[in-house]
Amino acid sequence: DWSEIAVRALFGVVMILTFPMCVFELRQMCEQLVWTSQDSSLHRRAITAAVLVSLAALIAIIVPNMAIAFGFMGGTTGALMAFVLPPLFFLRMYSGSKRTSHCSRAQRLRATVPAVLMLLFGCVAVPTMTFLNLRAEAEAEFPSLAP
């Protein structure tokens, strides 16, 4: 069917155009995490990019279905964005705020306890949602695994 071929071709074009931009940013972040020096040599950038591209190719070869990869990413990033990052941002901004210096201990606890509870829930939700998504994808891919 021609529409399916067109969609696949356009998806390929999107991947070809966006992958280098993603690798560029990821390479910069990995270099900042691994090496403390700011000067980045061409040799180090090439090795880091080669490792990242090889890792992406290995995952593409190992994962039999894109739905599994999307399920993993959705289960992980969705829970992180909903339950982990907002309380982390709040706690970081609240602890650094000058307005909290004159607050009583009870006021600070009342403000931070819900954020800490949400953060703890998120730390449980991320692996749970990732596991449930991966299990659902595996059962859909291999019906013999279903209970």
Summary of the structure (lengths in Angstrom):
residues: 147
radius of gyration: 21.4
end to end distance: 35.9
largest distance: 68.2
contacts: 338
relative contact order: 0.09
helix: 88%
strand: 0%
